[in-house]
Amino acid sequence: VWVGDDYLGAYLPALLIMVPMTVPMVQSVTLAILDAMLKRMVRSLVLIGMAVLNLVTSVLLVHRLGYIGAAIGTAFSLVVGDCLVMNWYYHRHIGLDVPRMFKEIGRGIVPCAIIAAVTSIPVALVVPDSTIGLLTKVLFFLAVYGWLLYRFGLKGDEIDNVYGWTRSVLQRATR
């Protein structure tokens, strides 16, 4: 909305890269586990392999598909390295129950996000495209998603963490 239609072509490459990046972002705690176990070298080697794979696939695809090919090459290397190889390593060599981890994470987040997105469609159709309209749509989605996640997606200890975090933020703000 704020940059105009000239940048609409950047949307697909951004999505191609952002979607596979969600997996390592969700798993950021695994880096602390690797550090604690002094096993960061394997991840470093996988990252080098990902960089080489990204370079090769991007160069090959950019000649055929342009900048979309570069995004596909990057996404492919992220899926292979971070989503497949590292999760296999975490499961096989570190002992993390990766399928259970994704099941537990997805249990609350995915249904709440889908319901919030579907609920937000009428608002997106009615509210005009503008900076204020975008802000309204985002805040509506976040309010619905946050309420659903709080009500149905979080477990008891996770709700306690939210209360504790909220309390500490409010205490700091009132000092």
Secondary structure as UniProt FT lines:
FT   HELIX           5..10
FT   HELIX           11..26
FT   TURN            27..28
FT   HELIX           29..36
FT   TURN            37..38
FT   HELIX           40..65
FT   HELIX           67..78
FT   HELIX           79..85
FT   HELIX           86..89
FT   HELIX           90..94
FT   HELIX           98..126
FT   HELIX           131..148
FT   HELIX           149..153
FT   HELIX           156..173
//
